[in-house]
Each structure stands twice: as C-alpha cells, then as structure tokens.
Amino acid sequence: MKKFARNKIAIAIKPKERGYILYEGPSQLDGESIVAIMTMITNNAKTGDMVQLWILRSDINPVEASKIGEDKSICGNCPQRHYTPDPTKKGGSCYVNIGQAPNAVYKSFKRGIYPVFDYAKHSQYIDGRKIRLGAYGDPAAVPFNVIERFAKLGVGHTGYTHQANHKNFDDRYFSLLMASADTPKQSLALQARGAKTFRVALPDDSLFEHESECFADSEGIQCADCLQCNGQQGNIAIQVHGSRKSNFKSSLIDTITIAA
C-alpha cells in the first residue's frame, strides 16, 4: 500500500471569527433558502485540521428539516438521508449526527455570530489551509462558481456529491468533487461520465480495478494529509461506517432500484 508523507503544515493567520457565511441564497437543487457557512476550527480526528463548510437550510433547524424532508434542499436525492416518508423504514446510513455540529452551527448562524465572508478582508485566513467542502450538506446545492472560487483559496480540498443524477446537477462539479456511489453499478456509470467516484462498500466487497481503499481506513491517514478526494486523483472505496451503518443494506435496495 502506498505510504503518504505528511504535508507540511502552513502557518495561517488566525481569524478573529469562528466562521463566515460563504453563501446565502436559493438552493441550486430546489430553490429554497440555504446558507453555506465555513468554520475555522475543528476537532474532527478523521479529517484533521481543515476549514469545514456546512450547508444548511437557512430558515429551518437542520434536525427539523431532516425529520420533515426539507433537507432535500441541501441533501437532494441522496438515498442515505436520515429522512424517510415511510415510517416503517429507518432511513439512510448517513454518518452525520445532525443534532450535534450541524445544529450548533445553525444556532450560531441564527444568533448572528458569523459575518459574511469578504474576499478582500478574509482570504488571508484561508491561505495555507485545507478545505472540506461539505461537512454536512451537498456542495452541489451551492452555485458552482461560489464553491470553485472558495476551493481555490486553499492549498487543497476534499468534497463529495450525491447529486450526479439530480435534474439540476451542474456537471462542472465533477472537476472538484468525488461522485458518491452506493453500488458497483453506480460507480461504473459515473466513471463513464468522467467522474471520480467515492463508493461506499460492504465489508465483503472487493475493490475494482483502478479503485483504491480510503487511506483513512487502511492506513489511518487523515484527510488533510491525503487530499485524494478532490475530484481529480482516482476512484476510492470505503467501508460503510458511522452509527447508522446498519441501515445501509436496507437503503441499498432502494438505491439499486433508483439506479437501475
């Protein structure tokens, strides 16, 4: 297995604020009101030290949005959403605990603690940093030009989208984001469209040719030191993980139906 040398840590100027509003406006997925907020400090052991971008409904608490299905504005048609219209089902396997960080970011936004990001004043706080596009929410909900400009500020980024088959998806996002796939069939179809894929795999799945295992899983390397998931490097597979991973098989049935 290829070993990664740790990237040199650039010393960035410490920001005065805990975060900034990168975008506030209509979702590119359904036109509802959303906000994209970057937070500057994280204790995420898997990703490491990265600027984190949270994409939320601006008018509905994320916990409530997930319960009533209004998270479609920021999660689109992702089959791993927690929301399910069928009360007999458990919902998808998304690993994000919406009641924790997304909820805290939303409450801080509502208290008005995040100023609007000003490129002239605040870009210095991103210099030398790595960026995680979509700590919660799909970057494709935000206009491409906004995300592209933001990503260029950092020295590297990671990002994923589950919206490749959404009617409003902007294919230019394939140049910045990994296309999330839930089945081998989906991976191959997305690769045929020119995307680099990030496939969630079951424990007994095999890797495809031209597909690597996530180095956080296989080597314990933090995302900030890897940066392979930038839409440009290669196809990645990761074993299903998180507290809701047991939901993956049941939701996979629906996924296969959608993808067929």
JOFEN-V414014 format. One line per field, one symbol per residue. phi: phi as a letter, one per 40 degrees, with the letter a starting at -180 (. if undefined). psi: psi as a letter, one per 30 degrees, with the letter a starting at -180 (. if undefined). burial: + if it has 24 or more other C-alpha atoms within 12 Angstrom, else -. Layout:
phi = ???
psi = ???
burial = ???
//
This chain:
phi = .ccbccccccccccccbcaaccaaiccccagccbabbcbcbabccccgcbcbbbbbccbbdcccdccbgccccbbfcdccdccaccccbcgcbdccccccddccccccdccgcbcccbdccbddccdgccbbchcagcdccbddccccccccccciabaabbbdbccbcccccccbbcccbbadccdccccccgccbbbcbcdccbcccgbbcdccccbgccdccbfccbgbcacbbbcdagcbccccccccdccccccc
psi = kkkkkkkkjkjlkklflflljekjakkfegflklkjkkkfklgjfeeajkkkkkjlkffkkeeeeeeggffffffbgkfglekkfjfflfaagkfkjffceeeeeeeeeffgfjlkkjeeefffffkfllkjjheklkfffkkeeeeeeeefelglllllkggfgkfgkjfffffflkjkkfleeeeeeeefgglkljkkllegllklkhklkkfeeffgkleffdgfiggfeakkkkkkllfgfffeeefeeeeeeef.
burial = --------------+--+++++++++++++-++++++++++-----++++++++++++-++++-++--++++++++++++++++-----+++++++-+--+++-+++++----++-+----++-++++++++++++++++++++-+++-+++++++++++++++++--++++++++++++++++-+++-++---+++++++-----+---++++++----++++++++++++++++++++----+-+++-++--+---+-
//
